[in-house]
Amino acid sequence: DVKVTQSSRYLVKRTGEKVFLECVQDMDHENMFWYRQDPGLGLRLIYFSYDVKMKEKGDIPEGYSVSREKKERFSLILESASTNQTSMYLCASSSPAGFYEQYFGPGTRLTVT
Amino acid sequence: RKEVEQDPGPFNVPEGATVAFNCTYSNSASQSFFWYRQDCRKEPKLLMSVYSSGNEDGRFTAQLNRASQYISLLIRDSKLSDSATYLCVVNGAGGGADGLTFGKGTHLIIQP
């Protein structure tokens, strides 16, 4: 079974703090993704990566950056957290061999106060 | 802009009934299609892939109509545990490396 883990299930941070969200997958998948999910807006792609040290902007990259130093790990960074970044953050991974279906981690519910 | 449209519901359906959802997609070059299930406050989980010829997995049947650009999901003999949000998902024309486009989901409530 594919396993995608995220460093925290719940996180509370203050406005202006730097926030790191970590994601690790154990299936040697090439592609990794970060989404946020908000009521009424569905899943929105923030960034994705198709290889180590490679990153591509998704639909809503503003205010975020990412890092992929190892194949199994993809980090999302909020340089200066703001209240409008309060959301559920979901990491996913996929492999071309799997016809691109994505497997999700359990999510991190981030609250910025 | 690539879009995947779904009726948000909620669909309130008695236990044992058959229920069907459709979703439409705008990118005619899309190559792969999926249905995901998401329980409240949990992550989406792959329910089934959707193949051109249609496919069935137990009580669930998925169909793809490329000409009309819609995907359907049929659930027969619905169970209380089928209550969830069902996400229609379509990949990009680039083959998937740019991620998938998710519909906003259809909320299904199975009533006893």
HADDOCK unambig.tbl for C-alpha pairs under 7 A between the chains (distance, minus, plus):
assign (segid A and resid 31 and name CA) (segid B and resid 97 and name CA) 6.80 0.50 0.50
assign (segid A and resid 41 and name CA) (segid B and resid 104 and name CA) 6.63 0.50 0.50
assign (segid A and resid 42 and name CA) (segid B and resid 103 and name CA) 6.97 0.50 0.50
assign (segid A and resid 42 and name CA) (segid B and resid 104 and name CA) 4.50 0.50 0.50
assign (segid A and resid 43 and name CA) (segid B and resid 102 and name CA) 6.40 0.50 0.50
assign (segid A and resid 50 and name CA) (segid B and resid 97 and name CA) 6.43 0.50 0.50
assign (segid A and resid 100 and name CA) (segid B and resid 96 and name CA) 5.69 0.50 0.50
assign (segid A and resid 103 and name CA) (segid B and resid 45 and name CA) 6.96 0.50 0.50
assign (segid A and resid 104 and name CA) (segid B and resid 43 and name CA) 6.26 0.50 0.50
assign (segid A and resid 104 and name CA) (segid B and resid 44 and name CA) 6.56 0.50 0.50
assign (segid A and resid 105 and name CA) (segid B and resid 43 and name CA) 6.64 0.50 0.50
assign (segid A and resid 106 and name CA) (segid B and resid 42 and name CA) 6.39 0.50 0.50
assign (segid A and resid 106 and name CA) (segid B and resid 43 and name CA) 5.26 0.50 0.50
assign (segid A and resid 107 and name CA) (segid B and resid 43 and name CA) 6.30 0.50 0.50
